[in-house]
């Protein structure tokens, strides 16, 4: 794997590992060609022209990947744009992640920041106190409590023209075994045990087990079977 030296300010280089991967630390402005990494840390401004595979990817700066990312662990406290798909075992988002591809696939997603995709998020567990914008979320246990008083609420509003967000999380379809929502707007919510909390607006909600709806939530139709 090689780097593009045409933009290479503050780049500390890639260190090879015995398994053929490399470790990299970027704290300046760098373009590179993607590749296979053990650990990749981005504290500066970086663009990857190709796909990335990494055991651990940490973004504390501004990062754009022109292709897909596959990671064991993804942690973002900065701003990341992924033009392909994202696949990771664990995702921890305290910043902003915008996926332009069609799919996010993970075992677990924890989001205290902003996560946006026009396609599907598929994860066993999703825990969000931040904001999620997606066409579809599918999983086993989904909890989204969007907080308007947070710093990321203000950032969410500033980014809404870019990522299609409004003043709460917006998802077209949510399907999971256990669902707990606050501050979410959705067209359809289907699950076994479903809790719809305050500041939610749901066109249709269906539960095969327990269904709890806050009196302040706006619900078009509700069905419990």
Secondary structure, 3 states (H helix, E strand, C coil): CCEEEEEEEEEEEEEECCCCCEEEEEEEEEEECCEEEEEEEECCEEEECCCEEEEEEEECCEEEECCCEEEEEEEECCEEEECCCEEEEEEEECCEEEECCCEEEEEEEEECCEEEECCEEEEEEEEECCEEEEEEEEEEEEEEECCCCCHHHHHHHHHHHHHCCCCCEEEEEEEEEEEEEECEEEEEEEEEEEEECCCCEEEEEEECCCEEECCCCEEEEEEEC
